[in-house]
Amino acid sequence: MPMFPPPVLEAGMPPLFAISYYWHLPILIVIISLVYSATRFDEWRPILREAFRWGLRLTAFLLAIVIVLFVLDLLT
């Protein structure tokens, strides 16, 4: 199996904060939640309520994927 060099990170930063596309993830979750909720409701109160719920579910799903991948990385 070929060994690849680690990605080049900014000096002195933890890997999670050195990669810039992680910074866009919260914005994407909010936008996706609002757009999805706005397609189902016409008034602001139900849109925001459903967007909050959907954002929590999306965040939990992504967090579960991160945990599974982290555990698999530890086991290999």
mmCIF file as gemmi writes it, N, C-alpha and C atoms, coordinates in Angstrom:
data_model
loop_
_atom_site.group_PDB
_atom_site.id
_atom_site.type_symbol
_atom_site.label_atom_id
_atom_site.label_alt_id
_atom_site.label_comp_id
_atom_site.label_asym_id
_atom_site.label_entity_id
_atom_site.label_seq_id
_atom_site.pdbx_PDB_ins_code
_atom_site.Cartn_x
_atom_site.Cartn_y
_atom_site.Cartn_z
_atom_site.occupancy
_atom_site.B_iso_or_equiv
_atom_site.pdbx_formal_charge
_atom_site.auth_seq_id
_atom_site.auth_asym_id
_atom_site.pdbx_PDB_model_num
ATOM 1 N N . MET Axp A 1 ? 0.853 -1.162 0 1 0 ? 1 A 1
ATOM 2 C CA . MET Axp A 1 ? 0 0 0 1 0 ? 1 A 1
ATOM 3 C C . MET Axp A 1 ? 0.905 1.233 0 1 0 ? 1 A 1
ATOM 4 N N . PRO Axp A 2 ? 0.68 2.171 -0.963 1 0 ? 2 A 1
ATOM 5 C CA . PRO Axp A 2 ? 1.555 3.35 -1.015 1 0 ? 2 A 1
ATOM 6 C C . PRO Axp A 2 ? 1.287 4.293 0.142 1 0 ? 2 A 1
ATOM 7 N N . MET Axp A 3 ? 2.344 4.899 0.62 1 0 ? 3 A 1
ATOM 8 C CA . MET Axp A 3 ? 2.238 5.866 1.713 1 0 ? 3 A 1
ATOM 9 C C . MET Axp A 3 ? 2.224 7.265 1.11 1 0 ? 3 A 1
ATOM 10 N N . PHE Axp A 4 ? 1.228 8.045 1.48 1 0 ? 4 A 1
ATOM 11 C CA . PHE Axp A 4 ? 1.128 9.408 0.983 1 0 ? 4 A 1
ATOM 12 C C . PHE Axp A 4 ? 1.631 10.364 2.054 1 0 ? 4 A 1
ATOM 13 N N . PRO Axp A 5 ? 2.281 11.454 1.653 1 0 ? 5 A 1
ATOM 14 C CA . PRO Axp A 5 ? 2.746 12.419 2.656 1 0 ? 5 A 1
ATOM 15 C C . PRO Axp A 5 ? 1.544 13.112 3.299 1 0 ? 5 A 1
ATOM 16 N N . PRO Axp A 6 ? 1.684 13.527 4.55 1 0 ? 6 A 1
ATOM 17 C CA . PRO Axp A 6 ? 0.572 14.233 5.202 1 0 ? 6 A 1
ATOM 18 C C . PRO Axp A 6 ? 0.325 15.571 4.515 1 0 ? 6 A 1
ATOM 19 N N . PRO Axp A 7 ? -0.901 16.084 4.586 1 0 ? 7 A 1
ATOM 20 C CA . PRO Axp A 7 ? -1.164 17.38 3.947 1 0 ? 7 A 1
ATOM 21 C C . PRO Axp A 7 ? -0.373 18.497 4.609 1 0 ? 7 A 1
ATOM 22 N N . VAL Axp A 8 ? -0.029 19.471 3.823 1 0 ? 8 A 1
ATOM 23 C CA . VAL Axp A 8 ? 0.728 20.61 4.34 1 0 ? 8 A 1
ATOM 24 C C . VAL Axp A 8 ? -0.24 21.504 5.097 1 0 ? 8 A 1
ATOM 25 N N . LEU Axp A 9 ? 0.048 21.72 6.364 1 0 ? 9 A 1
ATOM 26 C CA . LEU Axp A 9 ? -0.812 22.526 7.221 1 0 ? 9 A 1
ATOM 27 C C . LEU Axp A 9 ? -0.101 23.81 7.598 1 0 ? 9 A 1
ATOM 28 N N . GLU Axp A 10 ? -0.882 24.797 7.999 1 0 ? 10 A 1
ATOM 29 C CA . GLU Axp A 10 ? -0.288 26.042 8.455 1 0 ? 10 A 1
ATOM 30 C C . GLU Axp A 10 ? 0.463 25.797 9.756 1 0 ? 10 A 1
ATOM 31 N N . ALA Axp A 11 ? 1.556 26.466 9.941 1 0 ? 11 A 1
ATOM 32 C CA . ALA Axp A 11 ? 2.422 26.23 11.1 1 0 ? 11 A 1
ATOM 33 C C . ALA Axp A 11 ? 1.723 26.61 12.397 1 0 ? 11 A 1
ATOM 34 N N . GLY Axp A 12 ? 1.797 25.718 13.38 1 0 ? 12 A 1
ATOM 35 C CA . GLY Axp A 12 ? 1.303 26.005 14.702 1 0 ? 12 A 1
ATOM 36 C C . GLY Axp A 12 ? -0.198 25.852 14.896 1 0 ? 12 A 1
ATOM 37 N N . MET Axp A 13 ? -0.919 25.398 13.89 1 0 ? 13 A 1
ATOM 38 C CA . MET Axp A 13 ? -2.371 25.256 14.015 1 0 ? 13 A 1
ATOM 39 C C . MET Axp A 13 ? -2.739 23.78 14.099 1 0 ? 13 A 1
ATOM 40 N N . PRO Axp A 14 ? -3.735 23.45 14.91 1 0 ? 14 A 1
ATOM 41 C CA . PRO Axp A 14 ? -4.222 22.074 14.911 1 0 ? 14 A 1
ATOM 42 C C . PRO Axp A 14 ? -4.814 21.733 13.546 1 0 ? 14 A 1
ATOM 43 N N . PRO Axp A 15 ? -4.77 20.463 13.139 1 0 ? 15 A 1
ATOM 44 C CA . PRO Axp A 15 ? -5.238 20.097 11.795 1 0 ? 15 A 1
ATOM 45 C C . PRO Axp A 15 ? -6.692 20.489 11.524 1 0 ? 15 A 1
ATOM 46 N N . LEU Axp A 16 ? -7.551 20.447 12.528 1 0 ? 16 A 1
ATOM 47 C CA . LEU Axp A 16 ? -8.948 20.775 12.289 1 0 ? 16 A 1
ATOM 48 C C . LEU Axp A 16 ? -9.123 22.227 11.858 1 0 ? 16 A 1
ATOM 49 N N . PHE Axp A 17 ? -8.331 23.133 12.414 1 0 ? 17 A 1
ATOM 50 C CA . PHE Axp A 17 ? -8.484 24.55 12.111 1 0 ? 17 A 1
ATOM 51 C C . PHE Axp A 17 ? -7.601 25.017 10.96 1 0 ? 17 A 1
ATOM 52 N N . ALA Axp A 18 ? -6.681 24.186 10.523 1 0 ? 18 A 1
ATOM 53 C CA . ALA Axp A 18 ? -5.779 24.585 9.46 1 0 ? 18 A 1
ATOM 54 C C . ALA Axp A 18 ? -6.412 24.419 8.082 1 0 ? 18 A 1
ATOM 55 N N . ILE Axp A 19 ? -7.401 23.568 7.962 1 0 ? 19 A 1
ATOM 56 C CA . ILE Axp A 19 ? -8.042 23.33 6.671 1 0 ? 19 A 1
ATOM 57 C C . ILE Axp A 19 ? -9.261 24.241 6.585 1 0 ? 19 A 1
ATOM 58 N N . SER Axp A 20 ? -9.278 25.089 5.591 1 0 ? 20 A 1
ATOM 59 C CA . SER Axp A 20 ? -10.255 26.179 5.567 1 0 ? 20 A 1
ATOM 60 C C . SER Axp A 20 ? -11.683 25.735 5.281 1 0 ? 20 A 1
ATOM 61 N N . TYR Axp A 21 ? -11.906 24.594 4.642 1 0 ? 21 A 1
ATOM 62 C CA . TYR Axp A 21 ? -13.294 24.253 4.311 1 0 ? 21 A 1
ATOM 63 C C . TYR Axp A 21 ? -14.097 23.823 5.522 1 0 ? 21 A 1
ATOM 64 N N . TYR Axp A 22 ? -13.469 23.547 6.643 1 0 ? 22 A 1
ATOM 65 C CA . TYR Axp A 22 ? -14.227 23.277 7.867 1 0 ? 22 A 1
ATOM 66 C C . TYR Axp A 22 ? -14.911 24.535 8.386 1 0 ? 22 A 1
ATOM 67 N N . TRP Axp A 23 ? -14.366 25.693 8.068 1 0 ? 23 A 1
ATOM 68 C CA . TRP Axp A 23 ? -14.956 26.948 8.529 1 0 ? 23 A 1
ATOM 69 C C . TRP Axp A 23 ? -16.276 27.237 7.83 1 0 ? 23 A 1
ATOM 70 N N . HIS Axp A 24 ? -16.503 26.677 6.648 1 0 ? 24 A 1
ATOM 71 C CA . HIS Axp A 24 ? -17.729 26.918 5.897 1 0 ? 24 A 1
ATOM 72 C C . HIS Axp A 24 ? -18.856 25.972 6.302 1 0 ? 24 A 1
ATOM 73 N N . LEU Axp A 25 ? -18.563 24.939 7.035 1 0 ? 25 A 1
ATOM 74 C CA . LEU Axp A 25 ? -19.567 23.936 7.38 1 0 ? 25 A 1
ATOM 75 C C . LEU Axp A 25 ? -20.74 24.495 8.187 1 0 ? 25 A 1
ATOM 76 N N . PRO Axp A 26 ? -20.537 25.29 9.252 1 0 ? 26 A 1
ATOM 77 C CA . PRO Axp A 26 ? -21.709 25.828 9.968 1 0 ? 26 A 1
ATOM 78 C C . PRO Axp A 26 ? -22.593 26.714 9.09 1 0 ? 26 A 1
ATOM 79 N N . ILE Axp A 27 ? -21.98 27.504 8.208 1 0 ? 27 A 1
ATOM 80 C CA . ILE Axp A 27 ? -22.759 28.352 7.311 1 0 ? 27 A 1
ATOM 81 C C . ILE Axp A 27 ? -23.585 27.501 6.362 1 0 ? 27 A 1
ATOM 82 N N . LEU Axp A 28 ? -22.983 26.442 5.828 1 0 ? 28 A 1
ATOM 83 C CA . LEU Axp A 28 ? -23.714 25.556 4.93 1 0 ? 28 A 1
ATOM 84 C C . LEU Axp A 28 ? -24.866 24.854 5.634 1 0 ? 28 A 1
ATOM 85 N N . ILE Axp A 29 ? -24.664 24.44 6.871 1 0 ? 29 A 1
ATOM 86 C CA . ILE Axp A 29 ? -25.737 23.777 7.623 1 0 ? 29 A 1
ATOM 87 C C . ILE Axp A 29 ? -26.91 24.735 7.821 1 0 ? 29 A 1
ATOM 88 N N . VAL Axp A 30 ? -26.628 25.979 8.173 1 0 ? 30 A 1
ATOM 89 C CA . VAL Axp A 30 ? -27.694 26.965 8.37 1 0 ? 30 A 1
ATOM 90 C C . VAL Axp A 30 ? -28.428 27.235 7.063 1 0 ? 30 A 1
ATOM 91 N N . ILE Axp A 31 ? -27.702 27.446 5.993 1 0 ? 31 A 1
ATOM 92 C CA . ILE Axp A 31 ? -28.334 27.756 4.706 1 0 ? 31 A 1
ATOM 93 C C . ILE Axp A 31 ? -29.159 26.58 4.202 1 0 ? 31 A 1
ATOM 94 N N . ILE Axp A 32 ? -28.607 25.382 4.263 1 0 ? 32 A 1
ATOM 95 C CA . ILE Axp A 32 ? -29.346 24.203 3.799 1 0 ? 32 A 1
ATOM 96 C C . ILE Axp A 32 ? -30.596 24 4.634 1 0 ? 32 A 1
ATOM 97 N N . SER Axp A 33 ? -30.505 24.179 5.938 1 0 ? 33 A 1
ATOM 98 C CA . SER Axp A 33 ? -31.667 24.011 6.809 1 0 ? 33 A 1
ATOM 99 C C . SER Axp A 33 ? -32.755 25.032 6.497 1 0 ? 33 A 1
ATOM 100 N N . LEU Axp A 34 ? -32.362 26.275 6.3 1 0 ? 34 A 1
ATOM 101 C CA . LEU Axp A 34 ? -33.349 27.312 5.994 1 0 ? 34 A 1
ATOM 102 C C . LEU Axp A 34 ? -34.013 27.089 4.647 1 0 ? 34 A 1
ATOM 103 N N . VAL Axp A 35 ? -33.248 26.744 3.645 1 0 ? 35 A 1
ATOM 104 C CA . VAL Axp A 35 ? -33.822 26.519 2.314 1 0 ? 35 A 1
ATOM 105 C C . VAL Axp A 35 ? -34.748 25.311 2.327 1 0 ? 35 A 1
ATOM 106 N N . TYR Axp A 36 ? -34.325 24.234 2.961 1 0 ? 36 A 1
ATOM 107 C CA . TYR Axp A 36 ? -35.173 23.043 3.032 1 0 ? 36 A 1
ATOM 108 C C . TYR Axp A 36 ? -36.475 23.35 3.766 1 0 ? 36 A 1
ATOM 109 N N . SER Axp A 37 ? -36.402 24.073 4.867 1 0 ? 37 A 1
ATOM 110 C CA . SER Axp A 37 ? -37.593 24.403 5.638 1 0 ? 37 A 1
ATOM 111 C C . SER Axp A 37 ? -38.496 25.372 4.895 1 0 ? 37 A 1
ATOM 112 N N . ALA Axp A 38 ? -37.917 26.281 4.146 1 0 ? 38 A 1
ATOM 113 C CA . ALA Axp A 38 ? -38.718 27.257 3.397 1 0 ? 38 A 1
ATOM 114 C C . ALA Axp A 38 ? -39.477 26.607 2.253 1 0 ? 38 A 1
ATOM 115 N N . THR Axp A 39 ? -39.033 25.444 1.786 1 0 ? 39 A 1
ATOM 116 C CA . THR Axp A 39 ? -39.776 24.758 0.733 1 0 ? 39 A 1
ATOM 117 C C . THR Axp A 39 ? -40.998 24.043 1.283 1 0 ? 39 A 1
ATOM 118 N N . ARG Axp A 40 ? -41.077 23.887 2.594 1 0 ? 40 A 1
ATOM 119 C CA . ARG Axp A 40 ? -42.188 23.16 3.201 1 0 ? 40 A 1
ATOM 120 C C . ARG Axp A 40 ? -43.207 24.063 3.878 1 0 ? 40 A 1
ATOM 121 N N . PHE Axp A 41 ? -42.801 25.279 4.269 1 0 ? 41 A 1
ATOM 122 C CA . PHE Axp A 41 ? -43.687 26.181 5.016 1 0 ? 41 A 1
ATOM 123 C C . PHE Axp A 41 ? -43.682 27.562 4.38 1 0 ? 41 A 1
ATOM 124 N N . ASP Axp A 42 ? -44.736 28.349 4.675 1 0 ? 42 A 1
ATOM 125 C CA . ASP Axp A 42 ? -44.851 29.7 4.118 1 0 ? 42 A 1
ATOM 126 C C . ASP Axp A 42 ? -44.633 30.792 5.153 1 0 ? 42 A 1
ATOM 127 N N . GLU Axp A 43 ? -44.79 30.497 6.434 1 0 ? 43 A 1
ATOM 128 C CA . GLU Axp A 43 ? -44.64 31.501 7.475 1 0 ? 43 A 1
ATOM 129 C C . GLU Axp A 43 ? -43.292 31.331 8.179 1 0 ? 43 A 1
ATOM 130 N N . TRP Axp A 44 ? -42.796 32.468 8.714 1 0 ? 44 A 1
ATOM 131 C CA . TRP Axp A 44 ? -41.454 32.461 9.287 1 0 ? 44 A 1
ATOM 132 C C . TRP Axp A 44 ? -41.323 31.589 10.526 1 0 ? 44 A 1
ATOM 133 N N . ARG Axp A 45 ? -42.334 31.6 11.393 1 0 ? 45 A 1
ATOM 134 C CA . ARG Axp A 45 ? -42.213 30.828 12.637 1 0 ? 45 A 1
ATOM 135 C C . ARG Axp A 45 ? -42.024 29.328 12.354 1 0 ? 45 A 1
ATOM 136 N N . PRO Axp A 46 ? -42.858 28.698 11.519 1 0 ? 46 A 1
ATOM 137 C CA . PRO Axp A 46 ? -42.618 27.275 11.216 1 0 ? 46 A 1
ATOM 138 C C . PRO Axp A 46 ? -41.321 27.037 10.444 1 0 ? 46 A 1
ATOM 139 N N . ILE Axp A 47 ? -40.949 27.987 9.592 1 0 ? 47 A 1
ATOM 140 C CA . ILE Axp A 47 ? -39.697 27.835 8.839 1 0 ? 47 A 1
ATOM 141 C C . ILE Axp A 47 ? -38.512 27.789 9.796 1 0 ? 47 A 1
ATOM 142 N N . LEU Axp A 48 ? -38.453 28.728 10.733 1 0 ? 48 A 1
ATOM 143 C CA . LEU Axp A 48 ? -37.325 28.767 11.668 1 0 ? 48 A 1
ATOM 144 C C . LEU Axp A 48 ? -37.329 27.573 12.614 1 0 ? 48 A 1
ATOM 145 N N . ARG Axp A 49 ? -38.508 27.157 13.046 1 0 ? 49 A 1
ATOM 146 C CA . ARG Axp A 49 ? -38.59 25.998 13.94 1 0 ? 49 A 1
ATOM 147 C C . ARG Axp A 49 ? -38.093 24.732 13.232 1 0 ? 49 A 1
ATOM 148 N N . GLU Axp A 50 ? -38.573 24.529 12.007 1 0 ? 50 A 1
ATOM 149 C CA . GLU Axp A 50 ? -38.148 23.34 11.255 1 0 ? 50 A 1
ATOM 150 C C . GLU Axp A 50 ? -36.676 23.436 10.858 1 0 ? 50 A 1
ATOM 151 N N . ALA Axp A 51 ? -36.195 24.639 10.548 1 0 ? 51 A 1
ATOM 152 C CA . ALA Axp A 51 ? -34.782 24.811 10.205 1 0 ? 51 A 1
ATOM 153 C C . ALA Axp A 51 ? -33.895 24.458 11.391 1 0 ? 51 A 1
ATOM 154 N N . PHE Axp A 52 ? -34.314 24.857 12.589 1 0 ? 52 A 1
ATOM 155 C CA . PHE Axp A 52 ? -33.541 24.52 13.786 1 0 ? 52 A 1
ATOM 156 C C . PHE Axp A 52 ? -33.507 23.001 13.993 1 0 ? 52 A 1
ATOM 157 N N . ARG Axp A 53 ? -34.659 22.364 13.876 1 0 ? 53 A 1
ATOM 158 C CA . ARG Axp A 53 ? -34.707 20.896 14.033 1 0 ? 53 A 1
ATOM 159 C C . ARG Axp A 53 ? -33.872 20.199 12.98 1 0 ? 53 A 1
ATOM 160 N N . TRP Axp A 54 ? -34.024 20.644 11.73 1 0 ? 54 A 1
ATOM 161 C CA . TRP Axp A 54 ? -33.31 19.995 10.644 1 0 ? 54 A 1
ATOM 162 C C . TRP Axp A 54 ? -31.806 20.229 10.777 1 0 ? 54 A 1
ATOM 163 N N . GLY Axp A 55 ? -31.421 21.43 11.241 1 0 ? 55 A 1
ATOM 164 C CA . GLY Axp A 55 ? -30.002 21.705 11.469 1 0 ? 55 A 1
ATOM 165 C C . GLY Axp A 55 ? -29.413 20.817 12.544 1 0 ? 55 A 1
ATOM 166 N N . LEU Axp A 56 ? -30.186 20.573 13.617 1 0 ? 56 A 1
ATOM 167 C CA . LEU Axp A 56 ? -29.71 19.653 14.658 1 0 ? 56 A 1
ATOM 168 C C . LEU Axp A 56 ? -29.547 18.233 14.126 1 0 ? 56 A 1
ATOM 169 N N . ARG Axp A 57 ? -30.518 17.787 13.348 1 0 ? 57 A 1
ATOM 170 C CA . ARG Axp A 57 ? -30.412 16.431 12.784 1 0 ? 57 A 1
ATOM 171 C C . ARG Axp A 57 ? -29.229 16.315 11.836 1 0 ? 57 A 1
ATOM 172 N N . LEU Axp A 58 ? -29.026 17.311 10.989 1 0 ? 58 A 1
ATOM 173 C CA . LEU Axp A 58 ? -27.904 17.291 10.049 1 0 ? 58 A 1
ATOM 174 C C . LEU Axp A 58 ? -26.574 17.317 10.785 1 0 ? 58 A 1
ATOM 175 N N . THR Axp A 59 ? -26.476 18.143 11.816 1 0 ? 59 A 1
ATOM 176 C CA . THR Axp A 59 ? -25.252 18.211 12.614 1 0 ? 59 A 1
ATOM 177 C C . THR Axp A 59 ? -24.986 16.893 13.329 1 0 ? 59 A 1
ATOM 178 N N . ALA Axp A 60 ? -26.03 16.289 13.891 1 0 ? 60 A 1
ATOM 179 C CA . ALA Axp A 60 ? -25.857 14.995 14.568 1 0 ? 60 A 1
ATOM 180 C C . ALA Axp A 60 ? -25.421 13.917 13.588 1 0 ? 60 A 1
ATOM 181 N N . PHE Axp A 61 ? -25.992 13.931 12.395 1 0 ? 61 A 1
ATOM 182 C CA . PHE Axp A 61 ? -25.611 12.944 11.374 1 0 ? 61 A 1
ATOM 183 C C . PHE Axp A 61 ? -24.144 13.105 10.98 1 0 ? 61 A 1
ATOM 184 N N . LEU Axp A 62 ? -23.729 14.343 10.732 1 0 ? 62 A 1
ATOM 185 C CA . LEU Axp A 62 ? -22.332 14.585 10.358 1 0 ? 62 A 1
ATOM 186 C C . LEU Axp A 62 ? -21.378 14.238 11.498 1 0 ? 62 A 1
ATOM 187 N N . LEU Axp A 63 ? -21.787 14.531 12.716 1 0 ? 63 A 1
ATOM 188 C CA . LEU Axp A 63 ? -20.963 14.183 13.879 1 0 ? 63 A 1
ATOM 189 C C . LEU Axp A 63 ? -20.846 12.669 14.03 1 0 ? 63 A 1
ATOM 190 N N . ALA Axp A 64 ? -21.923 11.951 13.78 1 0 ? 64 A 1
ATOM 191 C CA . ALA Axp A 64 ? -21.871 10.485 13.841 1 0 ? 64 A 1
ATOM 192 C C . ALA Axp A 64 ? -20.912 9.923 12.8 1 0 ? 64 A 1
ATOM 193 N N . ILE Axp A 65 ? -20.917 10.498 11.615 1 0 ? 65 A 1
ATOM 194 C CA . ILE Axp A 65 ? -19.979 10.056 10.58 1 0 ? 65 A 1
ATOM 195 C C . ILE Axp A 65 ? -18.543 10.307 11.014 1 0 ? 65 A 1
ATOM 196 N N . VAL Axp A 66 ? -18.281 11.472 11.598 1 0 ? 66 A 1
ATOM 197 C CA . VAL Axp A 66 ? -16.925 11.8 12.068 1 0 ? 66 A 1
ATOM 198 C C . VAL Axp A 66 ? -16.49 10.814 13.145 1 0 ? 66 A 1
ATOM 199 N N . ILE Axp A 67 ? -17.385 10.483 14.061 1 0 ? 67 A 1
ATOM 200 C CA . ILE Axp A 67 ? -17.039 9.548 15.14 1 0 ? 67 A 1
ATOM 201 C C . ILE Axp A 67 ? -16.742 8.169 14.585 1 0 ? 67 A 1
ATOM 202 N N . VAL Axp A 68 ? -17.569 7.696 13.656 1 0 ? 68 A 1
ATOM 203 C CA . VAL Axp A 68 ? -17.335 6.373 13.055 1 0 ? 68 A 1
ATOM 204 C C . VAL Axp A 68 ? -15.99 6.351 12.33 1 0 ? 68 A 1
ATOM 205 N N . LEU Axp A 69 ? -15.703 7.381 11.564 1 0 ? 69 A 1
ATOM 206 C CA . LEU Axp A 69 ? -14.429 7.425 10.85 1 0 ? 69 A 1
ATOM 207 C C . LEU Axp A 69 ? -13.245 7.511 11.805 1 0 ? 69 A 1
ATOM 208 N N . PHE Axp A 70 ? -13.412 8.25 12.899 1 0 ? 70 A 1
ATOM 209 C CA . PHE Axp A 70 ? -12.348 8.356 13.895 1 0 ? 70 A 1
ATOM 210 C C . PHE Axp A 70 ? -12.086 7 14.55 1 0 ? 70 A 1
ATOM 211 N N . VAL Axp A 71 ? -13.143 6.281 14.907 1 0 ? 71 A 1
ATOM 212 C CA . VAL Axp A 71 ? -12.979 4.959 15.524 1 0 ? 71 A 1
ATOM 213 C C . VAL Axp A 71 ? -12.34 3.994 14.527 1 0 ? 71 A 1
ATOM 214 N N . LEU Axp A 72 ? -12.776 4.032 13.281 1 0 ? 72 A 1
ATOM 215 C CA . LEU Axp A 72 ? -12.165 3.161 12.281 1 0 ? 72 A 1
ATOM 216 C C . LEU Axp A 72 ? -10.687 3.49 12.088 1 0 ? 72 A 1
ATOM 217 N N . ASP Axp A 73 ? -10.339 4.75 12.161 1 0 ? 73 A 1
ATOM 218 C CA . ASP Axp A 73 ? -8.931 5.141 12.042 1 0 ? 73 A 1
ATOM 219 C C . ASP Axp A 73 ? -8.123 4.627 13.219 1 0 ? 73 A 1
ATOM 220 N N . LEU Axp A 74 ? -8.716 4.653 14.411 1 0 ? 74 A 1
ATOM 221 C CA . LEU Axp A 74 ? -8.008 4.139 15.59 1 0 ? 74 A 1
ATOM 222 C C . LEU Axp A 74 ? -7.787 2.623 15.507 1 0 ? 74 A 1
ATOM 223 N N . LEU Axp A 75 ? -8.731 1.934 14.909 1 0 ? 75 A 1
ATOM 224 C CA . LEU Axp A 75 ? -8.647 0.474 14.836 1 0 ? 75 A 1
ATOM 225 C C . LEU Axp A 75 ? -7.713 -0.024 13.74 1 0 ? 75 A 1
ATOM 226 N N . THR Axp A 76 ? -7.369 0.831 12.81 1 0 ? 76 A 1
ATOM 227 C CA . THR Axp A 76 ? -6.488 0.379 11.709 1 0 ? 76 A 1
ATOM 228 C C . THR Axp A 76 ? -5.083 0.832 11.931 1 0 ? 76 A 1
